[in-house]
Amino acid sequence: MPIYRYEPTQEGAGCTHCHGGFEVTQALSAERLAVCPQCGAPVRRAVLPVSVGRSISALDDRAKSAGFSKLKRVGKGEYEKQY
């Protein structure tokens, strides 16, 4: 089940639970929350960026240690091996 983040619709409104936002695990078929479950303040679902959890440099290091090579394009149809 996905985790959704909710924030109060009014700046500075809400209780200690929803004031800074809160996360709820809900089924995809579940309806969005309209109010905070603890204080009843109106809330909206926040849109958050996706995080993959790995950096490009860490991925490059893992590929290099596994024996893969990285090629960099230097011209039309020309590549040079970086590692």
HUHUZI-V829811 format. One record per residue. RES is the residue in three letters. SS is DSSP state (A for helix, B for strand, O for the rest). PSI is psi in degrees with one decimal (999 if undefined). D_FIRST is the distance of its C-alpha to the first C-alpha in whole Angstrom. Layout:
RES_SS_PSI_D_FIRST ; RES_SS_PSI_D_FIRST
//
This chain:
MET_O_139.9_0 ; PRO_B_157.1_4 ; ILE_B_125.8_7 ; TYR_B_144.0_10 ; ARG_B_132.6_13 ; TYR_B_145.8_16 ; GLU_B_151.6_20 ; PRO_B_146.3_23 ; THR_O_-25.2_24 ; GLN_O_131.3_28 ; GLU_O_128.5_29 ; GLY_O_0.2_30 ; ALA_O_164.3_28 ; GLY_O_174.4_26 ; CYS_O_-173.5_26 ; THR_O_-24.7_25 ; HIS_O_-43.4_22 ; CYS_O_-7.3_21 ; HIS_O_-47.3_24 ; GLY_O_3.9_23 ; GLY_O_155.7_19 ; PHE_B_159.9_16 ; GLU_B_143.7_12 ; VAL_B_133.9_10 ; THR_B_119.7_6 ; GLN_B_151.5_6 ; ALA_O_155.0_5 ; LEU_O_-31.1_7 ; SER_O_-9.7_10 ; ALA_O_146.3_10 ; GLU_O_153.1_13 ; ARG_O_149.1_14 ; LEU_O_142.0_15 ; ALA_O_-25.4_19 ; VAL_B_157.3_21 ; CYS_O_134.7_20 ; PRO_O_-18.1_19 ; GLN_O_-39.0_22 ; CYS_O_-12.9_25 ; GLY_O_7.7_24 ; ALA_O_144.9_25 ; PRO_B_136.1_23 ; VAL_B_162.1_20 ; ARG_B_154.9_19 ; ARG_B_130.7_16 ; ALA_O_146.4_17 ; VAL_O_124.1_17 ; LEU_O_148.7_16 ; PRO_O_152.3_18 ; VAL_O_137.8_16 ; SER_O_126.9_17 ; VAL_O_-17.2_17 ; GLY_O_2.5_19 ; ARG_O_144.9_22 ; SER_O_161.5_25 ; ILE_A_-40.7_28 ; SER_A_-37.5_30 ; ALA_A_-37.8_28 ; LEU_A_-42.3_27 ; ASP_A_-42.5_31 ; ASP_A_-41.5_32 ; ARG_A_-40.9_30 ; ALA_A_-41.7_31 ; LYS_A_-43.6_35 ; SER_A_-22.3_35 ; ALA_O_-2.7_33 ; GLY_O_7.0_37 ; PHE_O_157.9_35 ; SER_O_149.0_38 ; LYS_O_130.6_37 ; LEU_B_141.7_39 ; LYS_B_132.9_40 ; ARG_B_126.2_42 ; VAL_B_-13.0_45 ; GLY_B_-177.0_47 ; LYS_O_109.8_47 ; GLY_O_9.0_46 ; GLU_B_132.9_46 ; TYR_B_150.0_44 ; GLU_B_146.1_45 ; LYS_B_129.0_43 ; GLN_O_-33.5_41 ; TYR_O_999_41
//
